[in-house]
Amino acid sequence: MRDSIRLIKQKMENCPKSDPLWQFWEKDPRKGVQQLIKKHQRALIHENQLKQHFQEMCDYETKGFAAGYRLIAGIDEVGRGPLAGPVVAAAVIFPQKFTILGLDDSKKLSHEKREILLTKIRETALAIGIGQASVEEIDQLNIYEATKVAMMRAVEELDPAPDYLILDAMRLEKAALPQEKIIKGDMLSVSIAAASIVAKESRDRLMIELAAKYPGYGLERNMGYGTKEHLAGLAQLGATVIHRKTFAPVKAVL
């Protein structure tokens, strides 16, 4: 008697491709079994693509380890464009050998995927640092310089301290460490991608908390960015203490 399709599905989940069962299933004429085989094949192709992408994103870290560095920190920020809230930066140091499939620029990932990856990052990383620059600092310094402040604070939170920095399109002149600026680094480096995920989830949680204190702007949905809802709230309610006074749409309602 042949196994049910449900039972075959369960067996496939933990059955290595070398197992003779696959040859048996491939000859099974039932449409449901053939669909399971095709689904499994697609999953294998996707997993192999993720593995290849992960290896490609390890290139900068691999070169750093080959040069003798041992504590390589990837750094990224979130929140340069919003009209409200701080800019948040994160720094992540990974061990020399590890695997987290699916790491990528946080903007490419859903909240659900970021949450899953965030758990894996926390379980794997040797150190994670998070830094902020306040709305007041953004208005006083400008957003570019305030972003550097947030990044430095993230680096200073790392324990153990890094011996090499890789950053997404920035340099930290105040950091007395060798460093490399990578254009689109959150798509090219596993450490920077991880930092972008940590920063994104940290800032989003903060903005959701601020939305409860400052209703009417849709901050829990737009995270402070200048959406139609946010601009309508500014026009109706005016600016709050968490709004960036030097940004044009906010300045217009002052």
N, C-alpha and C positions, 0 to 999 in steps of 0.2 A: 504494500500500500504506500502510495506516495505521500510525502509530507504535505501539510497544508501550506498555502502561500504565506500565511501569517507566521508559521513555524520557520519556513525558509528565510523569511525576512529577519527573524531573530538570529538565526544561525549565521547569516551573511555578515552581520555586524561585527563578529569576532572571528571570522574565518579568513585565514591568510590566502592570498591568491595562489599559492603553491598547492593548496589542498585539492585533492582529486574531486571533491564535492563540486567545485566550480565547473568541471567538465561535465559532470552529471546534470547540473542545473542548466548549463548552456544547451543541452539536448532536450530539456523539458519543453514541450510544445505549448504549455499554457501561457497565455498572453500576460497574465499577472507576474509570472516568474521572469519572463523576458523583460518586462518593464522594470522589475527590481534589479536585474543585471545591468541594464542601461543606466539606471539611477546610481548604482554603485560605481560604475565606470566614470560617470560625470563627477562624482564626489572625489574619486581618486585623481582625476585630471585637475580638479580645483585645488586639492591638497598639494599636489606637485607644483602647481603654479604659485601657491602661497609659500612653499618651501624655497623655490627659486627666488621669489621676490624678497624673502627674508634674507637670504644669502647676499643678494645684491645690495641690500640696505645695510649690511654689516661691513661694507668695504672701508668706510672711513675709520670705523673702530678697529678693524683688522690692521690697517696701516699704522694706526696709533700704537697698538700693542707691539707691532713689529719694530717700531721706532724706540721701544723701551718704556712707554708709558703704561701704567697699570690701573689708574683710576680716572677713566675718561668720562667726563660729564657732558651729556647733551643738554642744551638749553633752548627753550622756546617760550614765547609769550602768547597771551590771548587778551584781546580787548583794547587794541589800539584805536579801532574805529568807532566804538559806541559813543553815545552822547552822555551816558551816565555810568557811574560805577568805576572802580579802580581798574588799572591794568594789572594783570596777574601773570607771573612767570613761574616756570618750574625747571628744575634741573634734576637729571636722573643719571646715576652711575650703575651700569650693569657689570656682572662678572664677565670674565673673558669668554667663557663658554656658556651659552644658554640658548633657548629657543622659545620665542613667543610668536606663533603664526598669526598674521592678520594686522600687525603693527603698521600704521600708516598715518598720514596727515589727519588730524582729528576732524577737520572739516569734511573729509570724505566718509566719515563713519557716523552711523546713527548713535543716539544716546545709549541704546541697549548694547550695541557692540563696544562702545567706549567703556561702559560699566564693566563688562566682562574682561576687557583688556586691562582696565585699571586694577582689578583684583589680581590679575596675573603679574602686572608690573610691580605691585606692592609685595607680592610673594617672592619675586625674583631679584629685584634691584638690591644692590649693596647700600644705596643711599638715595633718598629723595628729598629735595629741598623746594619750598614754595615761598615766593616773595611777592609783595604787592607794592604798588605806588598809588597813593591816594589821589582822589579828585583834586585836592588842594595842590599836591605836588605836580600833577599834570598841568594845571592852570599856571603854576609858577614857572615850571621848567620847560614846558612843551611836551607833547606826547612822546617824541623820540627819545629825549633825555630821561623822561620819567620811566620809559620802558627799560632803559639801561639800569636805572635805580632798582626796579623790580627784579631784574635778572641778577644783579649783584647780591641782592638780599637772598635770592634763591640759592645762589652758589655758597653764600656764607652759612646757609642752613645745612649744608651737606656734611655728614659725618659717617665715614671718613672724608676728609677733604680731597678734592680732585687734584691731579697733577697735569691735566690737559683738558681744554675746553673745546667743544665744537658747538657752533651757534648758527641759528637760522638767520642769515643775511645781516648779522650784526657783529660788532667787536666791542669788547669791554676793556677800554683803556685803563680803567682803574684796577683791573684784575692782574696781579703780578704773576701770570701763568701763561705758558704757551697756549695758543688758541688758533682755531681755524674758522673762518666765516664761510658758510656754505649757502649758496643761493638755492632756494626751495629745499632747504635742509630737512624739513619735516616730511618730505617725500623720498629723501635719499639716505637718511641715517636712522637706524633703529632707536638710538638714544634720543635724538631730537624728536622723532615721532612720538616716543613715549612721553617726553616732556610736554609735547603739545596736548596729549590726551589728559595728563595730570592737570595741566593749567586750565584746559577747557572745562573739565568736570568740576574743578575747584571754583572757578569763576561762576559757572552756571548755578551752582548751589548757592553761592553768595547772592547772586542777583534774584533768585527765587525768594530768599529770605528778605531782601530789600523790597521786593514787590509787595510783601505783606505790610511793610511799614509805609510804603508810598504807593498806594493804589491809584488806578486811573491812567497809568502809562503802559500797562501791559508788559511790565518788565519780566514777568515770569515766562513770557513767550518770546519777546524780542531781545532779552538779555541786555537791554540798554541801547541797542542799535536804533537808528533813525527810521523805523518803520512808519507806515501811515498812521497806525494806532498810537505810536509813541508821539509823533508830531502833533496829532490831534489833542493828546493829553497835555502837551506843552502849551498849545494855544489856549486851551480851556483853563488849565490849572496853574500855568506858569512853571518856573523851574524850582527844584528842591535843592537841598544841600548836597545831594549826591549827583547833581548834574554838572557837567564840565562847562564852566562859564565862558571859556575862551573858544568853544566850538560854535560855529556860526548859527546853527538852528536854535541853540540855547541862548546865545547872545541876543538873538532877535526878539526874544520874549522878556528880556530883563527890563 
